Structures are given as C-alpha cells and as structure tokens.
C-alpha cells in the first residue's frame, strides 16, 4: 500500500472528517430511539443497534466504492455531495420526531431503519474520499465510527460551541465532490492530458459553491425573507 502523504494520509483524514461531521445526527437518532428503554436495555439497544448499523454502513460503502468506478456515476455523485454539503449548512430541524420504543428489538429495528435512511450522505462522502482504496476505506471507518458512536454527545457539544467545524465540514464535502467529479472515468483521461489544473480548480469551485449557497440559503431561512 502506498503510504505517501497525498495518496494515503490526506484521504484518510478526509474519510475521518466526513464520517464525524455527517454521523453526528445518526448518533442522536440512536439515542432518541432507545430513550424509553430501561437503562440496561438502553445500553443493549445502543450496542446492538450501533453494531448492526456499522456493519450495514461498511457493506453499503464498499458497494458505493465499486459503483463509483462506472462512467458518469462520479459526476452524479459529485452533484449529490454538493447538495449534501449545502444541506449541512442549513439550520437544523432536529430529529425529535424519531419515535422511541420500550421494546428492545423494536428500538434496534428503529435504529437500523433510521440509520439506513440517513446514511446516504455518509456512505457517498466516505466512498468518494477513499478514491477506490478498500484498505483506506476500512481503516478510515474503523477509526472514525467508534469516535462517532462513543463520543457522539461530546462531538455534538463541540460542534454547537464551535459552529466553524460544521462550515469546515461543508467545505470538505465540496472539495471531495470536486475531486470526485474530475476523477470520473468518463473524463479523467482527458483532464489528465489536457487540463490537469482542473484537479485543483474544480475542488476549489466545489468548496465555494457549498459555502456560498449554504450560507446564503441558511441566512434566508433564518430571516424568513
């Protein structure tokens, strides 16, 4: 495996960053779904629900990595990531409508279903950051998922205290989206041959679009104008 800074360490940090920023809400959903259980069952629901959700997410991400080798899918995925990054910067509506349960198996099913519905952004972002490297993908998820599950409350408090982290996360998604777009098999060879500078310019454009649109749209929602 190539352990150079650009091909290993930067993508690894991107995977961890994307996973932490996008998984905060999933961790909250897990807690909400189990909140009506007795303390002992609550721990079991969080443990088994989180474990099953992690396995499901790893499988989905591996499939996503494979699919992104097909022509034009990375271009579509880049557009979705831009949209996800913009949504990340909008005012949070919360997940208080997630139903809790006083039955262990029902709570675990709720956790799995909610995580499946909410994991598209996470799976797509991590798959893009991995750039087709399966070892990098597994290492990144192995490091970041426990951080999210066991440090969710601390991470959420940090994000509330320092909102700039959310902005950085949105910008990171824009950058990864740009890298994904120029790396699409349908155009990569042409870009490499004729305009290699696009490997830097397009990610910067992705960052600019996410931050500008996200902030302007968020300000509009906040003011109601």
C-alpha positions in Angstrom: 0.0 0.0 0.0 1.3 3.5 -0.9 1.6 5.4 2.4 2.7 8.7 0.9 1.1 11.9 2.3 -1.1 12.7 -0.7 -2.3 9.2 -1.5 -2.9 7.9 2.0 -2.8 10.4 4.8 -4.9 13.2 3.2 -7.6 10.8 2.0 -7.6 9.1 5.5 -8.1 12.4 7.2 -10.9 13.2 4.7 -12.7 9.9 5.5 -12.5 10.5 9.2 -13.6 14.2 8.9 -16.5 13.4 6.6 -17.7 10.5 8.8 -17.5 12.5 12.0 -19.3 15.6 10.6 -22.0 13.6 8.9 -22.6 10.9 11.6 -23.5 13.2 14.5 -27.2 13.2 13.6 -27.1 9.4 13.2 -25.7 9.1 16.8 -28.5 11.3 18.1 -31.1 9.2 16.3 -29.7 6.1 18.1 -30.0 7.8 21.4 -33.5 9.0 20.7 -34.8 5.6 19.5 -33.6 3.9 22.8 -34.5 6.7 25.2 -37.7 5.0 26.6 -36.0 1.7 27.5 -34.8 0.8 31.0 -31.1 1.7 31.5 -29.8 -1.9 30.9 -31.8 -2.5 27.8 -30.9 1.0 26.6 -27.2 0.1 26.6 -28.0 -3.2 24.8 -30.1 -1.4 22.2 -27.3 1.2 21.6 -24.7 -1.5 21.4 -26.5 -3.9 19.1 -28.2 -1.2 17.1 -24.9 0.6 16.6 -23.1 -2.6 15.7 -25.6 -3.6 13.1 -25.7 -0.1 11.7 -21.9 0.0 11.4 -21.8 -3.4 9.5 -24.6 -2.2 7.2 -22.8 1.1 6.5 -19.5 -0.7 5.8 -21.3 -3.0 3.3 -23.1 -0.1 1.6 -19.9 1.9 1.4 -18.0 -1.0 -0.2 -20.8 -1.3 -2.8 -20.6 2.5 -3.3 -16.8 2.4 -3.9 -17.3 -0.3 -6.6 -20.2 1.5 -8.3 -18.2 4.8 -8.5 -15.8 3.1 -10.9 -18.5 3.2 -13.5 -18.5 6.1 -16.0 -20.6 9.2 -15.2 -21.7 7.9 -11.7 -19.0 10.0 -10.1 -20.4 13.1 -11.8 -23.8 12.3 -10.4 -22.3 11.6 -7.0 -20.4 14.9 -7.0 -23.7 16.7 -7.6 -25.3 14.8 -4.7 -22.3 15.6 -2.4 -22.6 19.3 -3.3 -26.3 19.2 -2.3 -25.5 17.3 0.9 -22.8 19.9 1.8 -25.3 22.7 1.3 -27.9 21.0 3.4 -25.3 20.6 6.2 -25.0 24.3 6.5 -28.8 25.0 6.7 -30.5 25.5 10.1 -31.0 22.1 11.9 -34.6 20.9 12.1 -33.7 18.3 14.6 -34.8 14.6 14.9 -37.2 15.0 17.8 -39.9 13.2 15.7 -37.9 9.9 15.8 -40.1 7.5 17.7 -38.7 5.8 20.8 -39.7 2.4 22.0 -40.0 0.5 25.2 -39.1 -2.8 23.5 -35.5 -3.8 22.8 -36.0 -5.4 19.4 -38.3 -2.6 18.2 -35.7 0.0 19.3 -32.9 -1.9 17.4 -35.1 -2.0 14.2 -35.8 1.7 14.6 -32.1 2.4 14.9 -31.3 0.3 11.8 -34.1 1.9 9.7 -33.2 5.5 10.7 -29.5 4.9 10.1 -30.3 3.4 6.7 -32.4 6.4 5.7 -29.8 8.9 7.0 -26.6 7.2 5.8 -26.7 8.0 2.1 -24.7 11.2 2.6 -22.2 9.4 4.9 -21.7 6.5 2.6 -21.3 8.6 -0.5 -18.9 11.0 1.2 -16.7 8.3 2.6 -16.7 6.3 -0.7 -15.6 9.5 -2.6 -12.8 10.2 -0.1 -11.5 6.7 -0.3 -10.8 7.1 -4.0 -11.3 3.4 -4.7 -8.9 2.2 -2.0 -10.5 -0.6 0.0 -7.8 -0.7 2.7 -8.0 3.0 3.2 -11.8 2.8 3.4 -11.7 0.1 6.1 -9.0 1.9 8.1 -10.9 5.2 7.9 -14.2 3.7 9.0 -12.5 1.6 11.8 -11.1 4.8 13.3 -14.0 7.2 12.8 -17.1 5.1 13.6 -16.2 4.4 17.2 -15.4 8.1 17.6 -18.9 8.9 16.5 -20.7 6.2 18.5 -18.9 6.6 21.8 -18.1 10.3 21.6 -21.4 11.5 20.0 -22.5 13.8 22.8 -19.1 15.3 23.2 -18.8 15.8 19.4 -22.2 17.4 19.2 -21.4 19.8 22.1 -18.1 20.8 20.4 -19.9 21.4 17.1 -22.5 23.6 18.9 -19.8 25.6 20.7 -17.7 25.9 17.6 -20.0 26.1 14.5 -17.0 26.7 12.3 -16.5 22.9 12.4 -19.8 22.5 10.5 -18.7 25.1 8.0 -15.3 23.3 7.6 -17.2 20.0 7.1 -19.4 21.5 4.4 -16.3 22.9 2.6 -14.7 19.5 2.9 -17.7 17.9 1.2 -17.4 20.5 -1.6 -13.7 19.7 -2.1 -14.3 15.9 -2.1 -17.2 16.4 -4.6 -14.9 18.4 -6.9 -12.2 15.6 -6.7 -14.9 13.0 -7.4 -16.1 14.9 -10.5 -12.7 15.3 -12.2 -11.9 11.7 -11.3 -14.9 10.3 -13.2 -13.7 7.6 -15.6 -15.6 9.3 -18.5 -13.4 12.5 -18.3 -10.4 11.7 -16.1 -8.1 10.7 -19.1 -9.0 14.0 -20.9 -8.5 16.1 -17.8 -5.1 14.4 -17.0 -3.9 15.0 -20.6 -5.3 18.4 -21.4 -6.1 20.3 -18.2 -4.6 18.7 -15.1 -5.1 22.0 -13.3 -8.8 21.1 -13.0 -7.8 18.6 -10.3 -7.2 21.7 -8.1 -9.6 24.2 -9.6 -12.8 22.1 -9.6 -12.5 21.1 -5.9 -12.0 24.8 -5.0 -15.1 25.6 -7.0 -17.0 22.8 -5.1 -15.9 24.4 -1.8 -17.1 27.9 -3.0 -20.5 26.6 -4.2 -21.2 24.8 -1.0 -20.2 27.6 1.3 -21.8 30.4 -0.7 -25.1 28.7 -1.4 -25.3 27.1 2.0 -24.6 30.3 3.9 -26.9 32.4 1.7 -29.7 29.9 1.8 -29.3 29.4 5.6 -29.4 33.1 6.2 -32.6 33.3 4.0 -34.2 30.5 6.1 -33.2 32.2 9.4 -34.6 35.6 8.4 -37.7 34.2 6.6 -37.1 36.5 3.7 
